[in-house]
Protein backbone atom coordinates (compact mmCIF):
# COMPACT_ATOMS: atom_id res chain seq x y z
CA UNK A 1 0.00 0.00 0.00
CA UNK A 2 2.75 2.46 0.85
CA UNK A 3 4.20 2.20 -2.68
CA UNK A 4 0.92 3.27 -4.31
CA UNK A 5 0.54 6.11 -1.81
CA UNK A 6 4.10 7.28 -2.57
CA UNK A 7 3.36 7.11 -6.30
CA UNK A 8 0.17 9.16 -5.93
CA UNK A 9 1.91 11.75 -3.76
CA UNK A 10 4.86 11.90 -6.19
CA UNK A 11 2.42 12.51 -9.06
CA UNK A 12 0.79 15.34 -7.10
CA UNK A 13 4.13 16.95 -6.22
CA UNK A 14 5.50 16.68 -9.77
CA UNK A 15 2.31 18.05 -11.27
CA UNK A 16 1.79 20.90 -8.81
CA UNK A 17 5.25 21.96 -7.68
CA UNK A 18 7.63 20.76 -10.38
CA UNK A 19 5.17 21.61 -13.17
CA UNK A 20 5.48 18.17 -14.71
CA UNK A 21 9.29 18.27 -14.76
CA UNK A 22 11.03 15.51 -12.82
CA UNK A 23 14.31 15.18 -14.73
CA UNK A 24 16.32 14.94 -11.52
CA UNK A 25 14.24 12.05 -10.27
CA UNK A 26 12.67 13.03 -6.98
CA UNK A 27 14.19 10.62 -4.45
CA UNK A 28 11.94 8.98 -1.87
CA UNK A 29 13.97 10.38 1.02
CA UNK A 30 14.73 13.81 -0.50
CA UNK A 31 13.70 16.73 1.73
CA UNK A 32 10.93 18.62 0.00
CA UNK A 33 11.57 21.78 2.02
CA UNK A 34 15.38 21.80 1.94
CA UNK A 35 15.35 21.07 -1.79
CA UNK A 36 13.11 24.07 -2.37
CA UNK A 37 10.44 21.90 -3.98
CA UNK A 38 7.78 23.20 -1.62
CA UNK A 39 7.54 26.11 0.79
CA UNK A 40 5.20 26.64 3.74
CA UNK A 41 2.26 27.44 1.46
CA UNK A 42 3.04 24.38 -0.64
CA UNK A 43 3.11 22.29 2.51
CA UNK A 44 -0.45 23.38 3.28
CA UNK A 45 -1.50 22.41 -0.26
CA UNK A 46 0.17 19.04 0.19
CA UNK A 47 -1.54 18.46 3.53
CA UNK A 48 -4.90 19.37 2.00
CA UNK A 49 -4.30 16.91 -0.84
CA UNK A 50 -3.33 14.12 1.56
CA UNK A 51 -6.37 14.74 3.77
CA UNK A 52 -8.77 14.70 0.82
CA UNK A 53 -7.12 11.86 -1.08
CA UNK A 54 -6.82 9.47 1.86
CA UNK A 55 -9.65 10.53 4.15
CA UNK A 56 -7.41 11.37 7.07
CA UNK A 57 -7.03 14.41 9.30
CA UNK A 58 -3.56 15.87 9.83
CA UNK A 59 -3.46 17.42 13.29
CA UNK A 60 -1.42 20.55 14.01
CA UNK A 61 0.98 18.55 16.19
CA UNK A 62 1.64 16.23 13.23
CA UNK A 63 2.87 19.04 10.96
CA UNK A 64 6.51 18.10 11.46
CA UNK A 65 9.26 17.10 9.01
CA UNK A 66 9.31 13.56 10.39
CA UNK A 67 5.83 13.12 8.90
CA UNK A 68 5.77 15.39 5.87
CA UNK A 69 9.18 16.30 4.47
CA UNK A 70 9.80 13.47 2.00
CA UNK A 71 7.86 10.98 -0.08
CA UNK A 72 8.93 8.19 2.26
CA UNK A 73 7.90 10.09 5.40
CA UNK A 74 4.58 11.10 3.85
CA UNK A 75 3.65 7.64 2.62
CA UNK A 76 4.54 6.06 5.97
CA UNK A 77 2.59 8.77 7.81
CA UNK A 78 -0.48 8.20 5.61
CA UNK A 79 -0.23 4.43 6.16
CA UNK A 80 -0.07 4.92 9.95
CA UNK A 81 -3.01 7.33 9.92
CA UNK A 82 -5.15 5.06 7.75
CA UNK A 83 -4.32 2.08 9.93
CA UNK A 84 -5.27 4.11 13.00
CA UNK A 85 -8.61 5.05 11.42
CA UNK A 86 -9.47 1.43 10.58
CA UNK A 87 -8.29 0.17 13.99
CA UNK A 88 -10.07 2.85 16.02
CA UNK A 89 -13.23 3.24 14.17
Secondary structure, DSSP 8 states (H G I E B T S, - for coil): -HHHHHHHHHHHHHHHTSTT--TT---TT--TTTTTS--HHHHHHHHHHHHHHHT----GGG-SHHHHSSHHHHHHHHHHHHHHHHHH-
